[in-house]
Amino acid sequence: MSFDNEFDDEFDEQEFDEDLEDLEEEFEDEMDGDIEEPFEKIPEEVLESKTPTTKIITGGKKISIYFMSTIGPGEKKQKLTVNDGNLVGDIKETVANLFGLDPADFHLSSGGITMDEINPLNDYNVSDGEDILLIPASIAG
């Protein structure tokens, strides 16, 4: 295949091939023994999920409870619907978020009894519409 071009006379195919070979040799000489892996393996960080793990509901029924806090200035009261089969510790974390408190700073109390975090709420016979108090950890026994 040929093209009619005014530069055809000046084009020397053999010279072009020689230039190309020279470039290939230079590249091979430069790269000889210096080939590095294009990507070094970077140790991966272990990422912790901020999504809470799925909790298995241990049965029970949904009830509405009023949580009353005297921690801080003024008395605050919030209504929360919970499953009475949930652990007191899980409910306490939700209540802490609701009131903007640290869960370690208070305990939940119903009927004068301080609730243990490892027990389900239904162990304390809390009924629908009942009040649960948030009492400071320094006072609770």
Backbone bond lengths (Angstrom), bond angles and torsions (degrees), N, CA, C in turn:
res aa  C-N    CA-C-N  psi(-1)  N-CA   C-N-CA  omega(-1)  CA-C   N-CA-C  phi
1 M - - - 1.437 - - 1.526 107.21 -
2 S 1.270 116.13 134.33 1.461 119.06 -179.53 1.516 109.35 -134.80
3 F 1.320 112.53 153.74 1.453 119.29 178.80 1.517 107.95 -118.72
4 D 1.287 114.57 144.30 1.455 118.66 174.27 1.507 107.16 -87.46
5 N 1.278 115.82 112.26 1.447 120.80 -175.94 1.512 107.53 -148.10
6 E 1.287 117.18 145.58 1.451 120.28 -178.69 1.521 111.60 -68.70
7 F 1.354 117.39 -17.09 1.459 120.53 -178.82 1.525 112.23 -92.81
8 D 1.335 118.30 -1.56 1.455 121.21 -178.75 1.517 111.95 -57.43
9 D 1.273 116.23 -37.38 1.452 119.02 -176.88 1.523 110.83 -68.70
10 E 1.322 116.53 -31.45 1.459 120.09 -176.83 1.531 112.10 -83.52
11 F 1.306 118.60 -17.76 1.458 122.78 -175.45 1.516 109.51 -79.90
12 D 1.318 115.08 124.22 1.449 120.52 178.50 1.527 107.30 -117.27
13 E 1.302 114.60 110.12 1.459 120.12 -174.82 1.524 111.37 -63.92
14 Q 1.302 118.15 -38.05 1.454 121.29 -179.16 1.528 110.51 -65.10
15 E 1.315 116.51 -40.97 1.472 120.47 178.40 1.527 110.63 -63.33
16 F 1.305 116.81 -39.48 1.461 121.73 178.13 1.525 110.60 -61.64
17 D 1.329 117.20 -46.47 1.457 121.75 179.45 1.521 111.45 -61.49
18 E 1.325 117.00 -39.89 1.463 120.99 179.55 1.528 110.55 -66.05
19 D 1.317 117.36 -41.80 1.465 120.95 178.04 1.531 110.40 -61.94
20 L 1.308 115.54 -41.29 1.461 120.70 179.56 1.529 110.24 -64.28
21 E 1.309 117.78 -43.16 1.463 121.37 178.53 1.525 110.53 -63.51
22 D 1.331 117.47 -40.42 1.454 120.67 178.68 1.531 111.07 -61.83
23 L 1.313 116.23 -41.61 1.458 120.29 178.60 1.534 111.53 -64.47
24 E 1.335 115.72 -41.38 1.460 119.93 178.86 1.524 110.76 -62.66
25 E 1.340 117.27 -42.04 1.462 121.16 179.78 1.530 110.97 -65.35
26 E 1.325 117.21 -41.95 1.461 120.75 178.10 1.521 110.90 -60.91
27 F 1.311 115.14 -43.35 1.468 119.88 -179.62 1.521 110.09 -63.59
28 E 1.332 117.84 -45.16 1.457 121.34 179.62 1.518 110.83 -62.80
29 D 1.345 118.03 -40.36 1.462 121.22 178.84 1.527 111.16 -63.94
30 E 1.322 116.61 -41.40 1.455 120.50 179.96 1.523 111.46 -67.37
31 M 1.305 116.21 -36.89 1.459 120.59 -175.34 1.519 112.51 -89.06
32 D 1.309 118.60 -9.84 1.453 122.35 -176.22 1.528 110.17 -60.48
33 G 1.330 116.78 113.57 1.450 121.74 177.84 1.520 114.26 79.10
34 D 1.299 118.65 -8.91 1.464 120.80 -177.67 1.528 112.63 -103.99
35 I 1.283 115.82 16.09 1.467 117.80 -177.15 1.521 108.24 -74.15
36 E 1.297 114.53 121.40 1.452 121.53 177.92 1.515 108.11 -108.03
37 E 1.314 114.25 155.06 1.451 117.31 176.50 1.518 108.17 -68.34
38 P 1.325 117.37 137.23 1.457 119.41 -176.44 1.530 113.31 -62.40
39 F 1.306 117.15 -31.22 1.454 120.26 -179.45 1.519 108.70 -133.18
40 E 1.307 115.57 126.72 1.446 118.89 173.96 1.516 107.55 -85.42
41 K 1.307 114.74 145.75 1.462 117.88 179.47 1.514 109.24 -76.13
42 I 1.300 115.07 123.26 1.454 122.36 179.09 1.524 106.81 -99.46
43 P 1.328 117.18 129.89 1.467 117.32 179.60 1.526 110.39 -60.80
44 E 1.316 114.72 133.57 1.461 119.77 -178.25 1.521 109.92 -82.24
45 E 1.326 115.46 138.93 1.453 120.55 176.38 1.521 108.46 -78.14
46 V 1.291 114.49 149.18 1.455 118.73 173.79 1.526 106.25 -88.18
47 L 1.321 115.41 118.41 1.460 120.49 -179.19 1.516 109.44 -95.74
48 E 1.299 114.86 133.70 1.449 119.10 176.48 1.517 108.77 -97.15
49 S 1.291 115.32 134.14 1.450 120.82 -178.73 1.523 110.58 -74.25
50 K 1.309 115.29 140.26 1.465 119.91 174.91 1.517 110.75 -92.24
51 T 1.308 115.78 -4.64 1.448 120.35 177.82 1.520 108.22 -80.77
52 P 1.316 118.38 126.41 1.457 119.08 -179.08 1.524 111.49 -64.12
53 T 1.313 115.50 146.97 1.453 119.25 177.40 1.526 108.80 -68.48
54 T 1.304 115.44 153.60 1.452 119.97 179.43 1.520 108.64 -71.20
55 K 1.297 116.33 128.90 1.453 120.81 -179.76 1.521 109.28 -102.43
56 I 1.292 114.11 138.88 1.456 119.37 179.39 1.524 108.32 -83.14
57 I 1.299 115.22 124.47 1.462 119.76 178.34 1.521 107.16 -78.39
58 T 1.315 115.82 127.26 1.461 121.02 -173.27 1.522 112.50 -90.00
59 G 1.277 117.99 27.55 1.454 120.70 -178.36 1.512 110.29 93.17
60 G 1.297 115.80 -171.91 1.457 119.06 179.47 1.507 111.12 105.90
61 K 1.321 113.64 -176.40 1.461 119.20 -179.21 1.520 109.40 -129.75
62 K 1.315 116.17 159.58 1.463 120.92 179.00 1.520 109.34 -83.01
63 I 1.339 113.25 131.33 1.454 119.55 177.66 1.533 108.82 -135.01
64 S 1.308 115.78 153.18 1.464 121.29 176.23 1.523 108.28 -99.02
65 I 1.317 114.76 128.01 1.462 120.99 -178.01 1.514 108.56 -126.94
66 Y 1.341 116.01 146.94 1.456 121.64 174.66 1.531 108.22 -100.98
67 F 1.321 115.06 124.16 1.466 120.64 177.29 1.514 107.29 -101.99
68 M 1.348 115.39 124.97 1.451 120.79 -176.91 1.525 109.38 -115.87
69 S 1.344 114.79 126.49 1.459 121.01 -178.13 1.517 110.24 -117.50
70 T 1.334 115.74 130.04 1.463 121.19 172.27 1.529 109.52 -109.16
71 I 1.328 115.79 10.00 1.463 120.85 178.62 1.521 107.78 -77.69
72 G 1.327 115.61 127.99 1.458 119.65 -178.17 1.517 110.49 87.43
73 P 1.330 116.17 -173.54 1.472 119.68 -177.34 1.534 111.36 -73.95
74 G 1.287 116.10 129.31 1.468 121.13 175.38 1.516 113.28 78.32
75 E 1.327 114.61 158.80 1.458 120.90 177.97 1.527 109.34 -92.26
76 K 1.312 116.32 133.42 1.465 121.17 179.13 1.523 109.01 -121.63
77 K 1.333 115.16 143.26 1.456 120.07 -179.98 1.530 108.63 -135.12
78 Q 1.323 116.10 130.93 1.468 121.59 179.80 1.525 109.62 -131.53
79 K 1.315 115.71 140.81 1.463 121.25 177.20 1.531 107.83 -95.77
80 L 1.323 115.56 137.61 1.458 120.85 -179.88 1.517 108.90 -142.14
81 T 1.318 116.83 133.60 1.457 120.85 175.44 1.521 107.75 -93.83
82 V 1.322 116.61 124.25 1.470 122.08 -176.93 1.517 110.10 -130.81
83 N 1.312 115.11 162.54 1.454 121.29 171.81 1.521 106.14 -91.56
84 D 1.327 117.61 124.92 1.460 118.87 -175.46 1.530 112.99 -72.52
85 G 1.322 117.34 -2.21 1.466 121.34 173.76 1.522 112.53 -88.29
86 N 1.343 117.21 -9.07 1.469 120.91 178.94 1.518 110.49 -71.55
87 L 1.329 114.85 152.64 1.456 120.23 177.51 1.528 110.06 -70.04
88 V 1.311 116.44 145.75 1.462 122.20 178.83 1.529 109.80 -58.67
89 G 1.337 118.01 -38.21 1.468 121.69 179.72 1.522 112.36 -60.81
90 D 1.336 116.91 -40.04 1.470 120.33 178.43 1.529 110.83 -67.77
91 I 1.315 116.56 -40.94 1.465 120.89 178.50 1.525 109.18 -65.72
92 K 1.322 116.47 -39.19 1.470 121.31 -179.62 1.533 110.65 -61.73
93 E 1.326 117.78 -39.60 1.473 120.45 177.60 1.526 111.17 -63.19
94 T 1.317 116.64 -41.43 1.469 120.77 178.39 1.525 110.61 -64.37
95 V 1.322 116.18 -43.73 1.464 121.25 179.34 1.536 110.29 -64.07
96 A 1.337 116.79 -39.13 1.469 120.87 178.48 1.523 109.99 -59.77
97 N 1.318 117.23 -43.31 1.468 120.95 177.05 1.525 111.08 -64.69
98 L 1.300 116.27 -39.08 1.460 121.68 -179.04 1.535 111.96 -62.74
99 F 1.325 116.14 -39.46 1.466 121.31 -178.50 1.530 113.06 -97.60
100 G 1.320 117.92 -2.74 1.456 121.19 -179.18 1.523 112.90 69.29
101 L 1.324 116.19 39.80 1.461 121.78 -178.42 1.525 110.87 -117.74
102 D 1.311 115.50 165.38 1.461 121.65 173.03 1.532 106.86 -88.34
103 P 1.344 118.94 129.81 1.468 120.30 -178.53 1.533 113.61 -58.25
104 A 1.327 117.86 -24.28 1.464 120.74 -179.98 1.534 112.07 -75.39
105 D 1.328 116.60 -13.15 1.468 120.28 -175.69 1.531 114.43 -87.70
106 F 1.334 118.31 -6.43 1.464 119.59 -177.84 1.522 111.59 -149.66
107 H 1.323 114.61 165.68 1.463 122.79 173.49 1.526 107.85 -124.51
108 L 1.316 116.08 159.75 1.468 121.09 175.03 1.514 108.46 -98.50
109 S 1.316 115.97 139.95 1.456 120.98 -177.46 1.528 110.32 -137.25
110 S 1.328 114.91 136.38 1.460 120.35 177.61 1.527 108.41 -137.29
111 G 1.330 116.30 128.78 1.464 120.97 179.00 1.517 112.47 61.67
112 G 1.326 117.74 30.69 1.459 121.64 178.74 1.523 114.02 81.68
113 I 1.328 117.07 3.75 1.474 121.40 -179.51 1.523 109.02 -108.93
114 T 1.335 115.51 129.09 1.467 120.34 175.29 1.527 108.09 -78.58
115 M 1.319 116.27 126.08 1.460 121.63 -175.98 1.530 111.29 -80.47
116 D 1.326 114.76 138.31 1.460 120.96 177.42 1.528 108.49 -87.07
117 E 1.325 116.77 133.22 1.463 121.84 -173.56 1.524 114.06 -65.19
118 I 1.314 118.41 -21.75 1.475 119.94 -176.49 1.530 112.56 -88.26
119 N 1.321 117.07 -5.64 1.465 120.97 179.53 1.524 111.02 -95.99
120 P 1.341 116.44 150.31 1.469 118.87 173.92 1.532 110.01 -72.61
121 L 1.320 115.71 154.43 1.462 121.51 -177.90 1.533 111.87 -59.34
122 N 1.340 117.17 -35.47 1.469 119.36 -176.99 1.533 113.13 -67.64
123 D 1.346 119.02 -10.43 1.470 121.23 173.65 1.526 111.48 -68.01
124 Y 1.327 117.59 -18.59 1.462 122.20 -175.87 1.530 112.80 -103.40
125 N 1.325 117.23 9.61 1.468 122.92 177.40 1.526 112.84 50.55
126 V 1.327 115.83 44.02 1.466 121.01 177.53 1.525 107.42 -79.77
127 S 1.311 115.98 129.82 1.459 119.55 -178.56 1.526 110.88 -107.02
128 D 1.316 114.84 166.81 1.461 122.38 -178.74 1.525 110.68 -58.64
129 G 1.347 117.43 131.09 1.459 122.50 177.48 1.519 114.22 87.44
130 E 1.308 118.38 -0.88 1.463 122.35 -177.29 1.534 111.48 -76.58
131 D 1.348 116.03 156.44 1.461 122.10 176.72 1.522 110.29 -94.51
132 I 1.309 116.35 138.68 1.463 122.76 171.85 1.509 106.71 -121.60
133 L 1.306 117.43 131.86 1.457 122.65 -177.57 1.522 111.61 -93.41
134 L 1.319 115.05 143.17 1.449 121.63 169.41 1.521 105.70 -97.99
135 I 1.322 116.38 114.67 1.462 118.86 -178.98 1.538 108.70 -113.59
136 P 1.322 117.10 140.57 1.464 119.84 -179.28 1.530 111.91 -56.90
137 A 1.308 117.11 143.30 1.462 122.23 -177.78 1.520 111.82 -62.17
138 S 1.301 118.39 -29.07 1.469 121.00 -179.01 1.537 111.97 -70.98
139 I 1.330 118.34 -21.97 1.461 122.81 -178.80 1.523 110.88 -93.13
140 A 1.335 117.06 -38.10 1.467 121.78 -174.22 1.527 110.08 -66.07
141 G 1.319 115.63 148.59 1.451 119.55 -179.58 1.476 113.04 -114.00
